[in-house]
Amino acid sequence: MNTVEALQRFEETANYYIRELDNFSMEQLHRQPSKDEWSLGQMYLHLINAALYMQMRNIDQCMMQSEDGTASSAVKTKEGEAIFEQGGFPPIRIQVPPSPQYTPQQPESKEQLTQGLNAVIRRMKEIEPTLEQAPKHTTVSHPRFGALNAKEWFLLIEMHYRHHLRQMDRLREGLESSV
């Protein structure tokens, strides 16, 4: 998938997340299926924060490294190769152990989530046209996928948002069955 298609697909997915907020009360957005599982609101904040503060930061790092001529000798992992070949994450549930570092806070409001998603959309639109100048050899390592260049980090954001649609469906079903 090229970056223009990825941006369009990302924007559709992010706008879907925004529209879906109308279907949930704040109590529902805060409800955790168990103490070890995230609420819908925490999932939303995870998507926003991962894009703004990890994935986009790494795109910026790849772009800055390309300006100073340095290159990484790191390589992509087999898992990283697989997700880019498939164009997405496998349809499995990935559970991160609970920890203060990885567990998002509960959202304060739907407006916070809407503003966060809109900020990600804006930044994606700003970044996409710059990716053509990003060299493929300049990378920043992902903890599971290994060395990713700026374009791959950009594509990863779209895949990540799409991957969490399954979690959203599962959490929504849990809310409906607990009524």
C-alpha positions in Angstrom: 0.0 0.0 0.0 1.3 3.4 -0.8 1.3 6.3 1.7 -1.6 8.2 -0.1 -3.8 5.1 0.1 -2.7 4.5 3.7 -3.6 8.1 4.6 -7.1 7.8 3.1 -7.7 4.4 4.8 -6.4 5.8 8.1 -8.6 8.9 7.9 -11.7 6.7 7.3 -10.8 4.5 10.3 -10.1 7.5 12.6 -13.3 9.2 11.6 -15.2 5.9 12.3 -13.7 6.0 15.8 -14.9 9.6 16.2 -18.4 8.8 15.0 -18.6 5.7 17.3 -18.1 7.9 20.3 -21.7 9.1 20.0 -22.8 5.5 20.8 -21.1 5.4 24.2 -21.7 7.1 27.5 -18.6 8.2 29.6 -19.5 5.4 32.0 -19.3 2.9 29.1 -16.0 4.4 27.9 -14.6 3.9 31.4 -15.9 0.4 32.0 -13.2 -2.3 32.0 -14.2 -5.9 31.3 -11.7 -6.9 34.0 -8.9 -5.2 36.1 -6.3 -6.5 33.6 -8.2 -5.2 30.4 -8.5 -1.8 29.0 -11.7 0.1 28.7 -12.8 1.6 25.3 -11.7 5.0 26.5 -8.2 3.6 27.4 -8.0 2.0 24.0 -8.8 5.3 22.3 -6.1 7.1 24.4 -3.7 4.3 23.5 -4.3 4.8 19.8 -3.9 8.6 20.1 -0.8 8.5 22.3 1.0 5.7 20.4 0.6 7.7 17.2 1.5 11.1 18.5 4.2 10.2 21.0 5.8 7.1 19.6 5.1 6.4 16.0 5.2 10.0 14.7 8.1 10.8 16.9 10.0 7.9 15.3 9.0 9.2 11.8 10.5 12.6 12.8 13.7 10.8 14.1 14.0 9.0 10.8 13.7 12.3 8.9 16.2 14.1 11.2 18.7 11.2 10.9 18.4 11.3 7.1 19.5 15.0 7.2 22.7 14.2 9.1 23.5 11.2 6.9 23.5 8.6 9.6 22.0 5.2 8.9 21.1 2.3 11.2 22.5 -1.2 10.9 19.4 -2.7 12.6 17.1 -5.0 10.6 13.4 -5.8 10.6 12.3 -8.9 12.6 10.5 -11.8 11.0 7.3 -10.5 12.7 8.0 -7.1 11.3 8.5 -8.5 7.8 5.3 -10.5 8.0 3.0 -7.6 9.0 4.3 -5.5 6.1 4.0 -8.4 3.7 0.4 -9.0 4.9 -0.5 -5.3 5.1 -1.7 -5.6 8.7 -1.5 -7.3 12.0 -2.6 -11.0 12.3 -6.2 -11.3 13.6 -5.0 -12.3 17.1 -5.5 -10.7 20.5 -2.3 -9.1 21.7 -2.3 -8.5 25.5 0.3 -6.2 27.0 0.9 -7.0 30.7 -0.6 -4.3 33.0 2.0 -1.6 33.8 2.0 2.1 34.6 4.2 2.6 31.5 1.8 1.0 29.0 -1.7 1.3 30.6 -3.4 4.5 29.5 -5.4 6.6 31.9 -9.1 6.8 31.6 -10.2 9.7 29.3 -11.6 12.9 30.8 -14.2 13.5 28.1 -15.4 12.5 24.7 -14.1 15.9 23.5 -10.6 14.9 24.7 -10.8 11.8 22.5 -12.2 13.7 19.5 -9.5 16.3 19.7 -6.8 13.7 20.0 -8.0 11.8 17.0 -8.3 15.0 15.0 -4.8 15.9 16.0 -3.5 12.6 14.7 -5.4 13.1 11.4 -3.9 16.5 11.0 -0.4 15.3 11.7 -0.8 12.3 9.3 -1.9 14.8 6.6 1.2 17.0 7.3 3.6 14.0 7.3 2.4 12.1 4.2 3.8 14.6 1.6 7.2 14.6 3.3 7.7 10.8 3.2 8.8 10.8 -0.4 12.1 12.4 0.7 12.7 10.0 3.5 15.5 7.5 2.7 14.6 3.8 3.2 17.9 3.1 5.0 17.3 5.5 7.9 15.4 3.6 10.6 14.3 3.6 14.2 13.7 0.2 15.9 10.3 -0.9 17.1 10.4 -3.2 20.1 8.7 -6.2 18.2 9.1 -5.4 14.5 12.7 -4.2 14.4 14.1 -1.5 12.2 11.4 0.6 10.5 11.9 3.6 8.2 9.7 6.7 8.2 7.3 5.3 5.6 6.9 2.0 7.5 6.2 3.9 10.8 3.6 5.9 8.8 2.0 2.7 7.5 2.2 1.1 10.9 -0.1 3.8 12.3 -2.8 2.9 9.8 -2.4 -0.8 10.5 -2.5 -0.2 14.3 -5.8 1.7 14.1 -7.3 -1.0 11.9 -6.1 -3.7 14.3 -7.8 -2.1 17.3 -11.2 -2.2 15.5 -11.4 -5.9 16.6 -10.8 -4.8 20.2 -13.5 -2.2 19.9 -16.0 -4.8 18.6 -15.1 -7.1 21.5 -15.5 -4.4 24.1 -18.8 -3.2 22.6 -20.1 -6.8 22.7 -19.1 -6.9 26.4 -21.0 -3.7 27.1 -24.1 -5.0 25.3 -24.1 -8.3 27.2 -23.7 -6.6 30.6 -26.9 -4.4 30.1 
